[in-house]
Amino acid sequence: REQELSNLLHEKRYLKALGLAISLDRPHTVLMVVKAILKESDGRKHLEENIVRLRKDQKEAVLTFLVTWNTNSRNCHEAQAVIETLLKHEAPDSLLQYSGIKPAVESLLPYT
């Protein structure tokens, strides 16, 4: 699985890399994929395209991961980019259906 993830990153197949890292429950690896996407030219747009295409359960997992990323100044910009994408593309009613949304928002507020 690790080799597959490495190959996906090398081939810049970020959506599959995100999905695999999420399924392996590897928050740090998901963060590395997000950072790799943002390093690309037009990275914000590519990040948006990839986050939007994730399934709801994958978005919920990313939301829990980014709560931790947001508390660290080295990773807060990536966390904020993902939060912005989720807020821009998900309806409020849809976001309220996410599992763990209330504690996530409570944890994000002091740092955002």
N, C-alpha and C positions, 0 to 999 in steps of 0.2 A: 504494500500500500504506500509506503514511504517513497519507493522508487517511482511509482505511478504519479504521486503528487509532485515529485521533483520534475518528472517529464512534462506534466501538464503546465507547470510554471515556466519551464524552459520553452515550451511551444506556445506560450501565452494564451492558453486555453483556460482563462480565468474562471469562467462560470463553473466548469467541471472541477477545477482546483478548489474553488470555494465550497462546492457541494461535498467533495471528498473530505476536506478539512473539517467541515461542520459535522459530517457523519462520524468522523473519528474523534469528535469532541476535543478539538485542539484549538483553543482560543488564540494562542500565540501564532499558530500557523495561519489561521484565518486573518489575523492582523498582518502577517507578512504578505499574504496575497493582496489584501487591501492596499498595503504600501506599494507593492509592485504595480498594481493598477494605477495608482495615483502618480507614479513616476513616469508613466507613459505620456506621450504628448496627448493633450485633450483627456487627461486622466479622470477628471471629475465626471465628464460625460460617459466614459467607459465604466466608471464605478457605478454610476446611476443605472446604466443599461444592465449591468450584471446583478445588482441588488434587486432591481425590479423583477427580474426573471426568476428569483429564488422562490421556492414554495413557502407557504405561510409558516410551517414548522421550522424551516431554515432561517427565515427572518426572525422568528422568536428566539432562536439560538443565538443569532448574531446580536440581537438586542441585549441578551444577557451578557454576552462577551464584551460588548462595547461599554457597558456600565463600568467594568473594571478598567478598560483602556482609558476611559475618560478621566479617571482619577490620577493618571500619570501624565505629567506635562510632555513627555516624549511621544505619547500616543494619542493625546487628546485631539489633535487636528484630524486624525483618521477617524476617530470616534465621532467627531462632530460632522464630518463629511457623510458618514453613514446615517447618522441621525437626521441630517438635513434631507437626505434622499428618502428615508422612510416617511418623514413628515410631509414631504412634497408629493409623494406618490400613493400614500395610503390615506383613505378617508378616516376621519376621527372615529367614526363608529367601528370601522375595521380594526383600527389600532386598539380600541377598547376591548376587543375580543381576544387580543394576544394574551397568552398565559404569562403571568408575572409582570404585566404592564405597570400596575400600581407601584410595586416596590422599585421597578426600574426607573420610573419617572421620579420617584422620591429620592433615589440615589443620584440621578443625573442633575437635578435642580441645583444643588450647592456648587457644582463644578461647571455648569453650563452658563 
